[in-house]
């Protein structure tokens, strides 16, 4: 053979409402640890070089999210999620993509009609996933997410170059800041995503630069929302200056439900439609609420885009991957 490869990894790619999930099925080293979180930490400590190699360009891009399937002692499956920049405690769109992949490769058998459920251990905790099918085909995927809660209320910041921003922050599997884009006159549309990414990055920086802020309160993403009607909103979640969520964002929308519930705008059992910048949507609902925490569900679907093998060729000067901001 005229070429030689140093790495070969089997993957399945999908998108959930437009945002990608790359499930790694073979070719990665074994991980140490009795829990998914411990295995995630072992990957981060020993093998973090694989994250840019397999998610960044030229094999991926800034918005790529990976799901690494690992053994679990407490659930049917275990998985942790890695993105181009950070390790995620939980990922809603990624869990939907993982469920569709497990069904597609026969690791999880779906019924001819109806719903079948499995449990998934993540670093944030164990979630339950229901796969709905019609005539043997996956028709929808529902996640009972981890408990979510409001962290800070009505925080006022003045990012450089932007008007004063009033925001609340909440946990939905990650920490999100809520910003009313409609009130600020900032439309959410495909042609405004670059502008909103820059604004979101500035808001995130201003929030996290506050003195004495505990690490657990630091914002990972900014959720811009544009309310379209009762219990219906368009969301754009900004993760970095060059990265936004193409889906409505399952964890971000879960965090927003916690804020809406505390404000008295969304009750237990009431449906909420979270729409993405692409017009795709998740159906959300608060299933339970206890001690200022809510337990939301997220319903969406994913679509397979590729079964493939990633390779790293000997001598590739960009073998480690790259991103340009």
TORKOL-4160 file (C-alpha; in steps of 0.2 Angstrom, whole numbers, padded with zeros to 4 digits, m for minus):
325
<pt num="1" X="0000" Y="0000" Z="0000"/>
<pt num="2" X="0007" Y="0017" Z="m0005"/>
<pt num="3" X="0001" Y="0025" Z="0011"/>
<pt num="4" X="0002" Y="0021" Z="0030"/>
<pt num="5" X="m0010" Y="0026" Z="0043"/>
<pt num="6" X="m0007" Y="0029" Z="0062"/>
<pt num="7" X="m0025" Y="0029" Z="0067"/>
<pt num="8" X="m0041" Y="0022" Z="0061"/>
<pt num="9" X="m0058" Y="0026" Z="0070"/>
<pt num="10" X="m0075" Y="0020" Z="0065"/>
<pt num="11" X="m0089" Y="0033" Z="0067"/>
<pt num="12" X="m0107" Y="0036" Z="0063"/>
<pt num="13" X="m0112" Y="0054" Z="0060"/>
<pt num="14" X="m0129" Y="0062" Z="0062"/>
<pt num="15" X="m0138" Y="0078" Z="0065"/>
<pt num="16" X="m0151" Y="0083" Z="0077"/>
<pt num="17" X="m0161" Y="0098" Z="0071"/>
<pt num="18" X="m0146" Y="0103" Z="0061"/>
<pt num="19" X="m0132" Y="0101" Z="0074"/>
<pt num="20" X="m0120" Y="0086" Z="0072"/>
<pt num="21" X="m0116" Y="0072" Z="0083"/>
<pt num="22" X="m0101" Y="0060" Z="0079"/>
<pt num="23" X="m0103" Y="0044" Z="0088"/>
<pt num="24" X="m0086" Y="0034" Z="0090"/>
<pt num="25" X="m0089" Y="0015" Z="0089"/>
<pt num="26" X="m0071" Y="0008" Z="0088"/>
<pt num="27" X="m0053" Y="0012" Z="0087"/>
<pt num="28" X="m0051" Y="0022" Z="0103"/>
<pt num="29" X="m0040" Y="0016" Z="0117"/>
<pt num="30" X="m0049" Y="0008" Z="0132"/>
<pt num="31" X="m0053" Y="0020" Z="0147"/>
<pt num="32" X="m0050" Y="0018" Z="0166"/>
<pt num="33" X="m0064" Y="0021" Z="0179"/>
<pt num="34" X="m0079" Y="0014" Z="0187"/>
<pt num="35" X="m0091" Y="0028" Z="0182"/>
<pt num="36" X="m0094" Y="0037" Z="0166"/>
<pt num="37" X="m0087" Y="0053" Z="0174"/>
<pt num="38" X="m0071" Y="0044" Z="0179"/>
<pt num="39" X="m0069" Y="0037" Z="0161"/>
<pt num="40" X="m0072" Y="0055" Z="0154"/>
<pt num="41" X="m0059" Y="0062" Z="0166"/>
<pt num="42" X="m0047" Y="0048" Z="0160"/>
<pt num="43" X="m0049" Y="0052" Z="0142"/>
<pt num="44" X="m0047" Y="0071" Z="0146"/>
<pt num="45" X="m0031" Y="0068" Z="0156"/>
<pt num="46" X="m0023" Y="0055" Z="0144"/>
<pt num="47" X="m0030" Y="0057" Z="0127"/>
<pt num="48" X="m0036" Y="0075" Z="0125"/>
<pt num="49" X="m0025" Y="0076" Z="0109"/>
<pt num="50" X="m0038" Y="0064" Z="0101"/>
<pt num="51" X="m0052" Y="0077" Z="0103"/>
<pt num="52" X="m0045" Y="0090" Z="0091"/>
<pt num="53" X="m0038" Y="0076" Z="0080"/>
<pt num="54" X="m0055" Y="0069" Z="0077"/>
<pt num="55" X="m0067" Y="0084" Z="0079"/>
<pt num="56" X="m0058" Y="0099" Z="0072"/>
<pt num="57" X="m0054" Y="0102" Z="0054"/>
<pt num="58" X="m0049" Y="0094" Z="0042"/>
<pt num="59" X="m0060" Y="0079" Z="0049"/>
<pt num="60" X="m0073" Y="0090" Z="0057"/>
<pt num="61" X="m0076" Y="0108" Z="0061"/>
<pt num="62" X="m0079" Y="0120" Z="0075"/>
<pt num="63" X="m0097" Y="0114" Z="0078"/>
<pt num="64" X="m0094" Y="0096" Z="0079"/>
<pt num="65" X="m0099" Y="0086" Z="0095"/>
<pt num="66" X="m0093" Y="0069" Z="0099"/>
<pt num="67" X="m0101" Y="0055" Z="0109"/>
<pt num="68" X="m0090" Y="0042" Z="0116"/>
<pt num="69" X="m0099" Y="0026" Z="0121"/>
<pt num="70" X="m0092" Y="0018" Z="0137"/>
<pt num="71" X="m0097" Y="0004" Z="0149"/>
<pt num="72" X="m0109" Y="0009" Z="0163"/>
<pt num="73" X="m0112" Y="m0001" Z="0179"/>
<pt num="74" X="m0128" Y="0008" Z="0183"/>
<pt num="75" X="m0137" Y="0011" Z="0166"/>
<pt num="76" X="m0140" Y="0001" Z="0150"/>
<pt num="77" X="m0127" Y="0012" Z="0141"/>
<pt num="78" X="m0114" Y="0025" Z="0146"/>
<pt num="79" X="m0108" Y="0040" Z="0136"/>
<pt num="80" X="m0099" Y="0056" Z="0138"/>
<pt num="81" X="m0099" Y="0071" Z="0126"/>
<pt num="82" X="m0084" Y="0081" Z="0119"/>
<pt num="83" X="m0085" Y="0097" Z="0109"/>
<pt num="84" X="m0072" Y="0107" Z="0099"/>
<pt num="85" X="m0068" Y="0117" Z="0115"/>
<pt num="86" X="m0074" Y="0108" Z="0131"/>
<pt num="87" X="m0081" Y="0092" Z="0139"/>
<pt num="88" X="m0100" Y="0093" Z="0141"/>
<pt num="89" X="m0108" Y="0086" Z="0157"/>
<pt num="90" X="m0124" Y="0083" Z="0147"/>
<pt num="91" X="m0129" Y="0086" Z="0129"/>
<pt num="92" X="m0147" Y="0085" Z="0123"/>
<pt num="93" X="m0145" Y="0085" Z="0104"/>
<pt num="94" X="m0130" Y="0073" Z="0106"/>
<pt num="95" X="m0141" Y="0061" Z="0117"/>
<pt num="96" X="m0154" Y="0061" Z="0103"/>
<pt num="97" X="m0141" Y="0058" Z="0090"/>
<pt num="98" X="m0133" Y="0044" Z="0100"/>
<pt num="99" X="m0150" Y="0035" Z="0102"/>
<pt num="100" X="m0153" Y="0036" Z="0083"/>
<pt num="101" X="m0136" Y="0029" Z="0080"/>
<pt num="102" X="m0139" Y="0014" Z="0093"/>
<pt num="103" X="m0155" Y="0010" Z="0084"/>
<pt num="104" X="m0147" Y="0012" Z="0067"/>
<pt num="105" X="m0133" Y="m0001" Z="0071"/>
<pt num="106" X="m0144" Y="m0013" Z="0080"/>
<pt num="107" X="m0137" Y="m0010" Z="0097"/>
<pt num="108" X="m0154" Y="m0005" Z="0103"/>
<pt num="109" X="m0169" Y="m0014" Z="0095"/>
<pt num="110" X="m0184" Y="m0003" Z="0092"/>
<pt num="111" X="m0202" Y="m0010" Z="0092"/>
<pt num="112" X="m0213" Y="m0011" Z="0077"/>
<pt num="113" X="m0224" Y="0002" Z="0084"/>
<pt num="114" X="m0223" Y="0011" Z="0101"/>
<pt num="115" X="m0210" Y="0017" Z="0113"/>
<pt num="116" X="m0195" Y="0007" Z="0120"/>
<pt num="117" X="m0184" Y="0015" Z="0134"/>
<pt num="118" X="m0166" Y="0014" Z="0139"/>
<pt num="119" X="m0156" Y="0022" Z="0153"/>
<pt num="120" X="m0140" Y="0032" Z="0149"/>
<pt num="121" X="m0126" Y="0036" Z="0161"/>
<pt num="122" X="m0118" Y="0053" Z="0158"/>
<pt num="123" X="m0106" Y="0064" Z="0168"/>
<pt num="124" X="m0122" Y="0074" Z="0174"/>
<pt num="125" X="m0131" Y="0058" Z="0180"/>
<pt num="126" X="m0142" Y="0045" Z="0173"/>
<pt num="127" X="m0156" Y="0050" Z="0160"/>
<pt num="128" X="m0170" Y="0040" Z="0153"/>
<pt num="129" X="m0172" Y="0039" Z="0134"/>
<pt num="130" X="m0187" Y="0034" Z="0125"/>
<pt num="131" X="m0186" Y="0029" Z="0106"/>
<pt num="132" X="m0203" Y="0030" Z="0098"/>
<pt num="133" X="m0206" Y="0020" Z="0082"/>
<pt num="134" X="m0219" Y="0018" Z="0068"/>
<pt num="135" X="m0219" Y="0003" Z="0057"/>
<pt num="136" X="m0202" Y="m0001" Z="0063"/>
<pt num="137" X="m0194" Y="0016" Z="0059"/>
<pt num="138" X="m0189" Y="0029" Z="0072"/>
<pt num="139" X="m0202" Y="0043" Z="0073"/>
<pt num="140" X="m0195" Y="0052" Z="0088"/>
<pt num="141" X="m0184" Y="0052" Z="0103"/>
<pt num="142" X="m0188" Y="0058" Z="0120"/>
<pt num="143" X="m0176" Y="0062" Z="0135"/>
<pt num="144" X="m0180" Y="0064" Z="0153"/>
<pt num="145" X="m0166" Y="0076" Z="0157"/>
<pt num="146" X="m0157" Y="0079" Z="0173"/>
<pt num="147" X="m0164" Y="0091" Z="0186"/>
<pt num="148" X="m0162" Y="0109" Z="0181"/>
<pt num="149" X="m0163" Y="0125" Z="0192"/>
<pt num="150" X="m0160" Y="0144" Z="0191"/>
<pt num="151" X="m0143" Y="0150" Z="0197"/>
<pt num="152" X="m0144" Y="0169" Z="0197"/>
<pt num="153" X="m0158" Y="0181" Z="0193"/>
<pt num="154" X="m0159" Y="0198" Z="0185"/>
<pt num="155" X="m0140" Y="0200" Z="0183"/>
<pt num="156" X="m0136" Y="0217" Z="0175"/>
<pt num="157" X="m0120" Y="0218" Z="0164"/>
<pt num="158" X="m0113" Y="0231" Z="0152"/>
<pt num="159" X="m0102" Y="0222" Z="0139"/>
<pt num="160" X="m0090" Y="0233" Z="0129"/>
<pt num="161" X="m0099" Y="0240" Z="0114"/>
<pt num="162" X="m0116" Y="0233" Z="0119"/>
<pt num="163" X="m0131" Y="0240" Z="0128"/>
<pt num="164" X="m0134" Y="0235" Z="0146"/>
<pt num="165" X="m0140" Y="0217" Z="0147"/>
<pt num="166" X="m0151" Y="0210" Z="0160"/>
<pt num="167" X="m0150" Y="0191" Z="0161"/>
<pt num="168" X="m0153" Y="0176" Z="0172"/>
<pt num="169" X="m0143" Y="0160" Z="0172"/>
<pt num="170" X="m0148" Y="0142" Z="0175"/>
<pt num="171" X="m0142" Y="0125" Z="0174"/>
<pt num="172" X="m0149" Y="0112" Z="0162"/>
<pt num="173" X="m0134" Y="0100" Z="0160"/>
<pt num="174" X="m0123" Y="0115" Z="0158"/>
<pt num="175" X="m0124" Y="0133" Z="0163"/>
<pt num="176" X="m0133" Y="0145" Z="0152"/>
<pt num="177" X="m0137" Y="0164" Z="0152"/>
<pt num="178" X="m0154" Y="0169" Z="0145"/>
<pt num="179" X="m0154" Y="0185" Z="0134"/>
<pt num="180" X="m0170" Y="0192" Z="0127"/>
<pt num="181" X="m0165" Y="0196" Z="0109"/>
<pt num="182" X="m0182" Y="0202" Z="0104"/>
<pt num="183" X="m0182" Y="0215" Z="0117"/>
<pt num="184" X="m0165" Y="0221" Z="0112"/>
<pt num="185" X="m0170" Y="0222" Z="0093"/>
<pt num="186" X="m0158" Y="0208" Z="0088"/>
<pt num="187" X="m0167" Y="0196" Z="0076"/>
<pt num="188" X="m0163" Y="0178" Z="0076"/>
<pt num="189" X="m0160" Y="0172" Z="0058"/>
<pt num="190" X="m0147" Y="0163" Z="0048"/>
<pt num="191" X="m0140" Y="0179" Z="0042"/>
<pt num="192" X="m0138" Y="0186" Z="0059"/>
<pt num="193" X="m0129" Y="0171" Z="0067"/>
<pt num="194" X="m0111" Y="0179" Z="0065"/>
<pt num="195" X="m0117" Y="0195" Z="0073"/>
<pt num="196" X="m0125" Y="0186" Z="0088"/>
<pt num="197" X="m0110" Y="0175" Z="0090"/>
<pt num="198" X="m0099" Y="0190" Z="0093"/>
<pt num="199" X="m0112" Y="0198" Z="0105"/>
<pt num="200" X="m0114" Y="0181" Z="0114"/>
<pt num="201" X="m0096" Y="0179" Z="0117"/>
<pt num="202" X="m0094" Y="0197" Z="0124"/>
<pt num="203" X="m0109" Y="0193" Z="0136"/>
<pt num="204" X="m0101" Y="0177" Z="0141"/>
<pt num="205" X="m0085" Y="0185" Z="0145"/>
<pt num="206" X="m0093" Y="0200" Z="0155"/>
<pt num="207" X="m0103" Y="0187" Z="0165"/>
<pt num="208" X="m0088" Y="0176" Z="0169"/>
<pt num="209" X="m0076" Y="0191" Z="0173"/>
<pt num="210" X="m0086" Y="0196" Z="0188"/>
<pt num="211" X="m0076" Y="0195" Z="0204"/>
<pt num="212" X="m0079" Y="0181" Z="0216"/>
<pt num="213" X="m0090" Y="0171" Z="0204"/>
<pt num="214" X="m0089" Y="0152" Z="0209"/>
<pt num="215" X="m0084" Y="0140" Z="0195"/>
<pt num="216" X="m0100" Y="0132" Z="0196"/>
<pt num="217" X="m0109" Y="0148" Z="0192"/>
<pt num="218" X="m0098" Y="0152" Z="0176"/>
<pt num="219" X="m0108" Y="0152" Z="0160"/>
<pt num="220" X="m0103" Y="0140" Z="0146"/>
<pt num="221" X="m0116" Y="0147" Z="0133"/>
<pt num="222" X="m0128" Y="0161" Z="0130"/>
<pt num="223" X="m0145" Y="0157" Z="0125"/>
<pt num="224" X="m0154" Y="0171" Z="0114"/>
<pt num="225" X="m0172" Y="0169" Z="0114"/>
<pt num="226" X="m0186" Y="0177" Z="0103"/>
<pt num="227" X="m0203" Y="0173" Z="0110"/>
<pt num="228" X="m0215" Y="0169" Z="0096"/>
<pt num="229" X="m0231" Y="0166" Z="0106"/>
<pt num="230" X="m0237" Y="0158" Z="0122"/>
<pt num="231" X="m0225" Y="0144" Z="0126"/>
<pt num="232" X="m0216" Y="0145" Z="0109"/>
<pt num="233" X="m0199" Y="0153" Z="0106"/>
<pt num="234" X="m0184" Y="0154" Z="0094"/>
<pt num="235" X="m0168" Y="0150" Z="0102"/>
<pt num="236" X="m0150" Y="0153" Z="0097"/>
<pt num="237" X="m0137" Y="0146" Z="0109"/>
<pt num="238" X="m0119" Y="0154" Z="0107"/>
<pt num="239" X="m0105" Y="0143" Z="0113"/>
<pt num="240" X="m0090" Y="0153" Z="0106"/>
<pt num="241" X="m0087" Y="0167" Z="0095"/>
<pt num="242" X="m0086" Y="0155" Z="0080"/>
<pt num="243" X="m0099" Y="0142" Z="0086"/>
<pt num="244" X="m0117" Y="0141" Z="0088"/>
<pt num="245" X="m0130" Y="0127" Z="0091"/>
<pt num="246" X="m0139" Y="0123" Z="0075"/>
<pt num="247" X="m0153" Y="0114" Z="0085"/>
<pt num="248" X="m0164" Y="0123" Z="0098"/>
<pt num="249" X="m0152" Y="0116" Z="0111"/>
<pt num="250" X="m0159" Y="0103" Z="0123"/>
<pt num="251" X="m0149" Y="0107" Z="0138"/>
<pt num="252" X="m0150" Y="0126" Z="0135"/>
<pt num="253" X="m0169" Y="0124" Z="0132"/>
<pt num="254" X="m0170" Y="0114" Z="0148"/>
<pt num="255" X="m0162" Y="0128" Z="0158"/>
<pt num="256" X="m0174" Y="0141" Z="0150"/>
<pt num="257" X="m0189" Y="0130" Z="0156"/>
<pt num="258" X="m0182" Y="0132" Z="0174"/>
<pt num="259" X="m0182" Y="0151" Z="0172"/>
<pt num="260" X="m0199" Y="0151" Z="0165"/>
<pt num="261" X="m0206" Y="0140" Z="0178"/>
<pt num="262" X="m0199" Y="0151" Z="0192"/>
<pt num="263" X="m0206" Y="0166" Z="0184"/>
<pt num="264" X="m0223" Y="0158" Z="0184"/>
<pt num="265" X="m0224" Y="0157" Z="0165"/>
<pt num="266" X="m0224" Y="0138" Z="0162"/>
<pt num="267" X="m0232" Y="0125" Z="0173"/>
<pt num="268" X="m0229" Y="0107" Z="0176"/>
<pt num="269" X="m0236" Y="0097" Z="0161"/>
<pt num="270" X="m0237" Y="0112" Z="0149"/>
<pt num="271" X="m0229" Y="0110" Z="0133"/>
<pt num="272" X="m0216" Y="0122" Z="0126"/>
<pt num="273" X="m0210" Y="0123" Z="0108"/>
<pt num="274" X="m0191" Y="0127" Z="0106"/>
<pt num="275" X="m0187" Y="0132" Z="0088"/>
<pt num="276" X="m0170" Y="0133" Z="0081"/>
<pt num="277" X="m0163" Y="0146" Z="0069"/>
<pt num="278" X="m0166" Y="0133" Z="0055"/>
<pt num="279" X="m0184" Y="0131" Z="0059"/>
<pt num="280" X="m0182" Y="0114" Z="0067"/>
<pt num="281" X="m0189" Y="0111" Z="0084"/>
<pt num="282" X="m0190" Y="0102" Z="0101"/>
<pt num="283" X="m0206" Y="0098" Z="0110"/>
<pt num="284" X="m0202" Y="0102" Z="0129"/>
<pt num="285" X="m0211" Y="0099" Z="0145"/>
<pt num="286" X="m0209" Y="0100" Z="0164"/>
<pt num="287" X="m0213" Y="0083" Z="0170"/>
<pt num="288" X="m0210" Y="0086" Z="0189"/>
<pt num="289" X="m0204" Y="0101" Z="0200"/>
<pt num="290" X="m0197" Y="0099" Z="0218"/>
<pt num="291" X="m0187" Y="0110" Z="0229"/>
<pt num="292" X="m0184" Y="0124" Z="0216"/>
<pt num="293" X="m0178" Y="0111" Z="0203"/>
<pt num="294" X="m0188" Y="0105" Z="0188"/>
<pt num="295" X="m0186" Y="0089" Z="0178"/>
<pt num="296" X="m0189" Y="0092" Z="0160"/>
<pt num="297" X="m0192" Y="0081" Z="0145"/>
<pt num="298" X="m0185" Y="0085" Z="0127"/>
<pt num="299" X="m0193" Y="0077" Z="0111"/>
<pt num="300" X="m0184" Y="0078" Z="0094"/>
<pt num="301" X="m0177" Y="0067" Z="0081"/>
<pt num="302" X="m0160" Y="0064" Z="0073"/>
<pt num="303" X="m0155" Y="0059" Z="0055"/>
<pt num="304" X="m0140" Y="0049" Z="0050"/>
<pt num="305" X="m0128" Y="0057" Z="0038"/>
<pt num="306" X="m0113" Y="0045" Z="0037"/>
<pt num="307" X="m0106" Y="0028" Z="0042"/>
<pt num="308" X="m0087" Y="0031" Z="0039"/>
<pt num="309" X="m0069" Y="0028" Z="0045"/>
<pt num="310" X="m0058" Y="0042" Z="0050"/>
<pt num="311" X="m0040" Y="0040" Z="0047"/>
<pt num="312" X="m0024" Y="0049" Z="0051"/>
<pt num="313" X="m0010" Y="0046" Z="0038"/>
<pt num="314" X="0008" Y="0045" Z="0043"/>
<pt num="315" X="0017" Y="0062" Z="0039"/>
<pt num="316" X="0001" Y="0073" Z="0038"/>
<pt num="317" X="0007" Y="0090" Z="0044"/>
<pt num="318" X="m0011" Y="0093" Z="0051"/>
<pt num="319" X="m0013" Y="0077" Z="0059"/>
<pt num="320" X="m0018" Y="0085" Z="0076"/>
<pt num="321" X="m0032" Y="0095" Z="0068"/>
<pt num="322" X="m0034" Y="0114" Z="0068"/>
<pt num="323" X="m0048" Y="0127" Z="0070"/>
<pt num="324" X="m0047" Y="0145" Z="0064"/>
<pt num="325" X="m0058" Y="0158" Z="0074"/>
